[in-house]
Amino acid sequence: MTQTTTEDATDDLSTPLGQHLKRKPAWLSYRLPFTLPQALAVLLGLVLLAFAGYAIFNDDPLGGEPMARIVLKPDAAKIADNTSPEKTAPSAMAPAVSPAPKPPLGVEQKTVTIIDGSSGARRDVSVPTSDADTPAPASASSAPPIMANVNQQLLESTRYGMVPVVAAGLKPSQAYAAGNDALRAKAATMPAIAIVVSGLGIGAAKTTDAIMKLPPAVTLAFTPYGSDPGKLVERARSLGHEILLQIPLEPFDYPDNDPGPQTLLTTLTPEQNQDRLLWLLSRFQGYVGLSNFMGARFMPNEASMQPVMREAAKRGLAVFDDGTAARSLAGQLALAQAVPFARADATIDVVPNAGEIDRALAQLEATARQRGFAVGVASALPLSIERLNAWAKAVEGRGILLVPLTTAMTKSKSS
């Protein structure tokens, strides 16, 4: 008779009826000493450790340096010459690397450092400077064209185009002045007012409106930034208007308030400002002088303003100060250089409504009666043009003469 052990009896009691207990293999009962997340963390740590070791112990002196590849195209004629039968067989005494030939006289070269990306070896190679590396001077086709009805003897060619110059004792401020001797003689005997309308040249419709509606005695100041200011200046001059060129000068809040490209700055050297001024002077011709556009920081700075005034004197140009720079030195510097000068007594459209404009014009009349002359400045707002046009028709009836700016400058000098 078979004997049943206590363990077998226990298994039989815990086994469902009709089934015999099957024991699991021992390997299925084995548990790893770590979890899957722990294994992944260890693997990631080994990768980072290997990367750090490579970065620390690898001998790569150029690690992290930027590299560039340069394709050197040799001269085709030299290639053909070097492949001739006489030169294809290398000499046993020839060095492994021949020195670079010296460039012909007059040919500039620059040195380029070539870095081998795999070995890190450096090699300096001299290559001729291409024409593309040298900035080309402004060509005649890129410079503004010479305008009609200008005295070409009063023009000087620069790399930016034609700029005004004194010739045979004649100055542009005299040659292009509006009015005549009879008007100037009349202005010497009665109060006179000059009006300058500024900001023209940008916006053909606005500029044309000012040219056509304002009387010829009103002086027009053009910015250098219009797409074709020369044609608008030609039209204005043909109708008898005197012309000023506005020069952008640094304001206090530059560059938040930016007068435009080629602005003259107190932070630039006199040579840099001189170059910018030449570009500005070349935008069109036929103007009697210069006017500031902004410049509250620039105009009180003698070191910056003095070279500009010297250039105006050298080129026979008048200077107009629109009065926006309270501490401007333009007047005293112009006097020292014997430059024709005027400063605005008032901006007539500071408040752009009809009543305030009319009041500002009435104040100019009072100044002219007291001092003999007055100068006002206005923007090319449609309302300003309308009020100026109406005022100009009636002002002479009140015993005051409307004159071009140069006439007021002449009267100012005689006073």
Helices and strands as residue ranges (DSSP letters): H 6-14, G 26-29, H 36-57, H 76-82, H 85-88, E 109-115, E 122-128, G 131-133, G 152-154, E 155-158, E 161-164, H 172-175, H 181-187, E 192-200, H 204-213, E 219-222, H 229-238, E 243-249, H 270-281, E 289-294, H 302-314, E 318-321, H 330-336, E 341-343, E 346-347, H 354-371, E 373-379, H 382-395, G 396-398, E 401-402, H 405-414
